[in-house]
């Protein structure tokens, strides 16, 4: 297939949407498909364009070799403080700057135009490019961007702006040949929004269960050695530090263990909330702040933890499915998640960690104490987490299923059986 991938975030971003879009495109190219990517320069989660790039220029790059995607970078404006209107301008800047590149790529005649939300601002451009080139169109929802903006009060939830945004979302979503999302709850939410011409399918994020795997308890760990954490019980939060993460519950948790010398907290990552969190814990001897770590240290980082933390704000748990959860589960360590009952996050974590209500610091502290006091519980939950990752999050399994769905979308009905046979043979 000739696949045109269109999205705001892409490799070499290490977290979130960019990580998964980059890995997907590279995997498809390695399978022999022709893949082109229209994206922005990397800026997330620091909200600052990577120093190796320029936010105001177009750029063509290749990730090397004939079996790698060809990447087109488009200008992007990144606000110093991503709030309400400035965030809208940020998203609009990519949607507008990418129009000439997407028009150019339509001449390439792709079989599929695959676009990722966020940003939904790019959906009309994707649909137009697909229509001009005669391609199928696929919208993949990593994050309910429109819902999150209003539900999390980044934009006013009442008034004409809300009605217009929801109407446009429903209209454009319904125009795609296929729509997918990363959890069963999010797939159901899309279906509830209205008719989708080509149906809605599950395309979950994956965990690299070969890269991230449990280390034996007696194994040396570079992070523990460098930070002098031998013998301590370590809580780890790693990833984006933004509005949807609900990180304000971490400070009370740190405070509750101020008299427990065997407990230490690692907060690793970047984002709009990092500066505020850093100020709150600056003088706490039981906290270490780390920058976002490179991929080659991810396994060591996740294995440095005895207990992982996955806080979220109320209402966010079915607007997004935290990508960091996959690595946590693959590492074979227990996790404490703040998630409301009935959400996808709660259902996944329930068997391999502890779930507490969102925005409830007391419940979070009680769960933390429970795990600190029981090594057996930590071990059993960690084992269950790894088993879940191996069974459901294998990168090869997820992407082979996705490839088959793509082939079926662009294959005439009379050729569908041949597609299934070819896919089975190549697998």
Buried (B, 14 or more C-beta within 10 A) or exposed (E): BBBBBBBBBBBBBBBBBBBBBBBBBBBBBEBEBBBBBBBBBBBBBBBEBBEEBBBEEEEEEEBEEEBBBBBBBBBBBBBEEBEEEBBBEBBBBBBBBBBEBBBEBBEBEBBBBBBBBBBBBBBBBBBBBBEBBEBBBBBBBBBBBBBBBBBBEBBEEEEEBBEEBBEBBBEBBBBBBBBBBBBBBBBEBBBEBEEBEBEBBBBBBBBBBEBBBBBEEEEEBEBBEEBEBEEBBBBBBBBBBBBBBBBBBBBEBBBBBEEEEEBBBBBBBBBBBBEEBEEBBEEBEBBBBBEBBEEEEBBBBBBBBBBBBBBBBBBBBBBBBBBBBBBBBBBBBBBBBBBBEEBBBBBBBBEBBBBBBBBBBEBBBEBBBEBBEEEEBBBEBBBBBBBBBBEBBBBEBBBBBBBBBBBBBBBEEEEEEEBBEBBEEEE
